[in-house]
Amino acid sequence: MYCISCKDKEYPWKTIYHELDREIFQEDGRFLEIFQLWIDPGYRRHGYGTQLKRFVEDEARRHRVNLVYTHTEESNQHVIDLNLKLGYKEVRRGPIWDEITRVSLIKYIK
Ligand SMILES: CC(C)(COP(=O)(O)OP(=O)(O)OC[C@H]1O[C@@H](n2cnc3c(N)ncnc32)[C@H](O)[C@@H]1OP(=O)(O)O)[C@@H](O)C(=O)NCCC(=O)NCCS
C-alpha cells in the first residue's frame, strides 16, 4: 500500500518526518510513503516485490512527488537489502512508535 504524505502535516499517529532534514523534501513537503508490502509466501523471490516497488515509483511521478519513503524493522535485513538494491538510502535508524528499532529509507524519483 502507499499514501501521499506531507512532512509538514500533523498526523494522529507518531511519525518521525520532523526529524528528517527539511532539505531532503520537495518544497511542498509531499512524498509517497510505502507500507505493508507483502507478497504471498509461495511467490517470493520471483521479483514481484521489486515490480510493486517500481510500480509505486510511477505512482510517485503521477502524483508529482520526487521522494519515496519507507521504513522497516531493523531485523528485516532482506527488506533493507531489497530497498538498497532499488537505490534507497538509509536516513534514520531508531524507534518510532514502540521500542523496536526501525530503519527509514528514501529514494529520489526522477
Ligand atoms: C519483503 C517481500 C515483500 C519481498 O518480496 P519478493 O517478491 O520476494 O522480493 P523480490 O523477489 O523482488 O526480491 C528482490 C531482492 O530483495 C532481496 N530479498 C528479498 N527477499 C529476500 C530474502 N528472503 N532473503 C534474502 N534476500 C531477499 C534479494 O536481494 C532479492 O533479490 P534476488 O532474489 O535476486 O536475490 C516479501 O518477502 C514479503 O512479503 N515478506 C513479508 C512481509 C514483509 O516483511 N514486508 C516488508 C514489511 S516492511
The ligand as a Gaussian input file, in Angstrom:
#p B3LYP/6-31G(d) Opt

LIG

0 1
 C        9.833000      -8.487000       1.579000
 C        8.991000      -9.083000       0.458000
 C        7.860000      -8.119000       0.097000
 C        9.923000      -9.268000      -0.760000
 O        9.128000      -9.694000      -1.865000
 P        9.756000     -10.573000      -3.051000
 O        8.775000     -10.576000      -4.172000
 O       10.199000     -11.893000      -2.523000
 O       11.053000      -9.710000      -3.427000
 P       11.926000      -9.805000      -4.762000
 O       11.790000     -11.152000      -5.370000
 O       11.598000      -8.636000      -5.617000
 O       13.394000      -9.656000      -4.142000
 C       14.288000      -8.641000      -4.561000
 C       15.578000      -8.749000      -3.761000
 O       15.345000      -8.489000      -2.371000
 C       16.211000      -9.353000      -1.576000
 N       15.391000     -10.326000      -0.850000
 C       14.056000     -10.454000      -0.887000
 N       13.653000     -11.446000      -0.063000
 C       14.781000     -11.954000       0.491000
 C       15.038000     -12.984000       1.449000
 N       14.041000     -13.701000       1.997000
 N       16.308000     -13.226000       1.827000
 C       17.326000     -12.509000       1.308000
 N       17.157000     -11.516000       0.394000
 C       15.897000     -11.254000      -0.009000
 C       17.111000     -10.065000      -2.562000
 O       18.218000      -9.227000      -2.761000
 C       16.217000     -10.115000      -3.790000
 O       16.939000     -10.269000      -4.990000
 P       17.317000     -11.760000      -5.509000
 O       16.091000     -12.621000      -5.380000
 O       17.747000     -11.508000      -6.929000
 O       18.436000     -12.210000      -4.622000
 C        8.444000     -10.473000       0.885000
 O        9.489000     -11.279000       1.374000
 C        7.355000     -10.403000       1.948000
 O        6.180000     -10.217000       1.653000
 N        7.779000     -10.520000       3.228000
 C        6.850000     -10.491000       4.359000
 C        6.311000      -9.109000       4.592000
 C        7.392000      -8.105000       4.842000
 O        8.352000      -8.360000       5.569000
 N        7.198000      -6.936000       4.218000
 C        8.043000      -5.813000       4.447000
 C        7.488000      -5.041000       5.589000
 S        8.362000      -3.557000       5.805000

